[in-house]
Amino acid sequence: MRLKTTVLTLAVFLLPHFAADSAAASGEALMETDNENIFFEEWDTPFGIPPFDRIGDEDFRPALEAGFEAQRERITAILANPEPPDFENSILALELSGTELSRVWSVFSNLTSTDTNETLDALELEFKPRYTRQQDAIYLDPALFARVDAVYQSLDEAELDPEQRRLAELTHRDFVRSGAALPLETREQLKEINARLSELSARFGQNLRAETKNFELVITDEADLAGLPSDVVSAARQAAISRGHQDAWVFGLDRSSFEAFMTYADNRDLRRRLFDGYRSRGAQGNEFDNRGILLEIAWLRARRAGLMGYSTHADYQLAVNVDAITGGGSFHFGEKGFVGL
């Protein structure tokens, strides 16, 4: 069905193997739900790569619902644990809480970015905000943050290896950067902003993909193909036929077609037309226009940055690089955001 997507980054799908012992091979907990769903069985494939030829659009909703529920149950168990928080029962348990959800979401998000359709687009608009709300429910939970913070504050006394210590540090950082240490009213505002940003980003991406797919540069004069390699010309002929154009060549805005034409075509005017089509995607005043969406995204990002104590969204985004610059040293809020010590 979607064999071409098997070339996606392998690392996205390797987490289930590392989490197998604690999450029952990343799927066993879900297998009891529906044995007909490909996501509820183990994948006998190299490196656990998803069997895209067996994945249907109908598999995603039940798998996502089950993944959400499995994570919620594990988070509830973490919070109900009467034992003092430590690396195993808080940091590691939290890291593995969304194993099944991550397994499904990795496939889903990659397909909606590369090989989508109307069904998947509709699911994305529904589930992307839900995914964001679930993550916010975790990272903005004061009781859960208290457990994470307790482990983080006792790192110097804990007997952890470097990988465990780093995971604890990053987990704590993710909670803080999500707003876990902020007042309740601010956390609620962040939830609203994040949910809206999630919806807007999904719409932005869908509009961009639609504009990319719909644009076509139709060439009917063979002389205008000067400079193009034979394989590029052949692909353009096949694209024309598939789009209903006879005795023509069609170039689009997908990377392979766009970059080949921009690199090799001799006709400067046609290169300009193709480039103008590429840079003006989402700004045509049609149903796929992204300008209003971009303005709202920029406004919401600025508002979120302010709530988090930053001057701009750029300051907020770049703050994570301080950790790498300082070699893992401590940092504090300064006038321009995080300042390393």
Residue pairs with C-beta under 8 A, 6 or more apart in sequence:
1 52
1 53
1 54
1 55
1 56
2 52
2 53
2 55
2 111
2 115
3 52
3 53
4 115
5 52
5 110
5 111
5 114
5 115
6 49
6 50
6 52
8 110
8 114
10 47
10 49
12 106
12 110
13 47
13 48
13 49
13 50
13 103
13 106
13 107
14 47
14 48
15 26
15 99
15 102
15 103
15 106
16 23
16 25
16 26
16 27
16 48
16 99
16 102
16 103
17 26
17 47
17 48
19 26
19 95
19 96
19 99
20 26
22 92
22 93
22 96
22 99
23 29
23 96
23 99
23 100
25 42
26 99
26 100
26 103
27 39
27 40
27 41
27 42
27 100
27 103
28 42
29 70
29 100
30 37
30 39
30 40
30 63
30 66
30 67
30 70
30 100
31 40
31 41
32 40
33 40
33 62
33 66
34 40
34 62
34 66
35 41
37 59
37 62
37 63
38 51
38 54
38 55
38 56
38 59
39 55
39 59
39 60
39 63
39 66
39 100
39 103
39 104
39 107
40 63
40 66
43 49
43 50
43 51
45 51
50 107
52 107
55 107
57 117
57 119
57 120
57 123
60 104
60 108
60 120
60 123
60 127
61 123
63 104
64 101
64 104
64 105
64 108
64 123
64 127
66 100
67 98
67 100
67 101
67 102
67 103
67 104
67 105
68 101
68 130
68 134
70 98
70 99
70 100
70 101
71 97
71 98
71 100
71 101
71 134
71 138
72 134
74 93
74 96
74 97
74 98
75 94
75 97
75 138
75 141
75 144
77 93
78 89
78 90
78 93
78 94
78 97
78 144
78 147
79 141
79 143
79 144
79 147
81 89
81 90
83 89
84 150
85 146
85 147
85 148
85 150
85 151
86 151
86 158
87 151
87 158
87 160
87 164
87 168
90 147
90 148
90 150
90 151
91 148
91 151
91 164
91 167
91 168
91 171
92 164
92 167
94 138
94 144
94 148
94 171
95 167
95 171
97 138
101 134
105 131
108 120
108 123
108 124
108 127
111 120
112 120
112 121
112 123
112 124
112 205
113 205
116 124
116 206
116 209
121 206
124 202
124 206
125 199
125 202
125 203
125 206
128 198
128 199
128 201
128 202
129 195
129 198
129 199
129 202
131 198
132 194
132 195
132 197
132 198
133 191
133 194
133 195
135 178
136 178
136 190
136 191
136 194
136 195
138 144
139 145
139 174
139 175
139 178
139 179
139 180
140 178
140 179
140 180
140 187
140 190
140 191
141 180
142 180
142 184
144 175
145 175
145 180
145 181
148 168
148 171
148 172
148 175
148 180
149 172
149 175
151 158
151 168
151 172
152 168
152 169
152 171
152 172
155 165
155 168
155 169
158 165
160 168
169 328
173 320
173 323
175 181
177 308
177 316
177 319
177 320
178 190
179 186
179 187
179 190
179 307
179 308
180 187
182 190
182 307
182 308
186 307
189 307
190 304
190 307
190 308
193 300
193 303
193 304
193 307
194 304
196 296
196 300
197 297
197 300
197 301
197 304
200 293
200 296
200 297
200 300
201 297
203 293
204 282
204 290
204 293
204 294
204 297
207 282
207 288
207 289
207 290
207 293
208 281
208 282
208 288
208 290
210 288
211 253
211 281
211 282
211 284
211 288
212 252
212 253
212 254
212 281
213 252
213 254
214 288
215 252
215 253
215 277
215 278
215 281
216 239
216 243
216 250
216 251
216 252
217 250
217 251
217 252
217 261
217 270
217 273
217 274
217 277
218 240
218 245
218 248
218 249
218 250
219 225
219 236
219 248
219 249
219 250
219 251
219 270
220 247
220 248
220 249
224 265
224 267
224 270
225 233
225 236
225 249
225 265
226 265
226 266
226 267
227 264
227 265
227 266
227 267
228 236
228 260
228 261
228 264
228 265
229 260
229 264
232 257
232 260
232 261
232 264
233 249
235 256
235 257
236 249
236 250
236 251
236 257
237 248
237 249
239 249
239 250
239 251
239 252
239 257
240 246
240 248
240 249
240 250
243 250
251 257
251 258
251 261
251 274
252 258
253 274
253 277
253 278
253 281
258 274
258 278
261 270
261 271
261 274
262 271
262 274
262 275
265 271
281 290
282 288
282 289
282 290
282 291
282 294
283 289
283 290
283 291
298 313
301 313
301 316
302 312
302 313
304 313
304 316
305 311
305 312
305 313
305 315
305 316
308 316
309 333
309 337
310 316
310 319
310 337
311 335
311 336
311 337
315 336
315 337
316 337
318 337
319 337
319 338
322 331
322 338
322 339
322 340
323 331
325 340
326 340
326 341
329 340
329 341
330 340
330 341
331 338
331 339
331 340
331 341
332 338
332 339
332 341
333 339
